[in-house]
Amino acid sequence: MARGKCVQFTIADFKEVLLPNESRDAVRKALEQLEQLLGTRPITICTAGATSRRGKSPYNQFIGGCMKGKTGPVPARMKACAAEWREKKR
């Protein structure tokens, strides 16, 4: 089972990265409020990650390979690949 990635940081770390280049008052105020609530306790943010993975369908595999094998604008390649898939399925 695949898990998401996590990052742990403190509000002070976040302010150091975010605020030197940005002087947005709303962001600064929100971070100050969070800092008052959390103090120096770290915050952990994780992505959900995939809990189960289905294999790619034959259609997805075909379209992926077909799109990589062609050149030109994406909509035109997709249209051509979809037409090839329809012909292949007949």
C-alpha positions, 0 to 999 in steps of 0.5 A, spaced: 500 500 500 503 506 497 503 512 502 503 519 501 509 524 503 509 528 509 513 534 511 514 537 518 515 544 519 514 550 525 510 556 523 517 560 524 520 556 518 514 557 514 514 565 515 522 564 514 520 561 507 514 565 505 514 572 508 521 575 506 518 575 499 511 576 500 508 582 505 501 580 504 498 582 511 492 577 511 498 571 510 502 575 516 496 575 520 494 568 519 501 566 521 501 570 527 494 567 529 497 560 528 503 561 532 500 564 538 495 557 538 501 552 536 507 556 539 513 552 537 510 545 536 511 542 529 505 542 524 505 535 519 502 536 512 501 529 508 499 528 501 493 522 501 497 518 497 494 512 493 491 506 498 490 502 492 491 502 485 488 499 479 492 497 473 491 501 467 486 499 462 488 496 455 485 503 452 489 507 457 495 503 455 494 504 448 492 511 448 499 513 452 503 509 447 500 512 441 500 519 444 508 518 445 509 515 438 506 521 435 508 529 434 504 535 433 498 538 437 496 534 443 488 535 441 490 532 434 494 526 437 488 524 441 483 525 436 488 520 431 489 515 437 482 515 439 480 513 431 486 508 431 483 505 438 476 505 434 479 501 428 482 496 432 476 494 436 472 493 430 
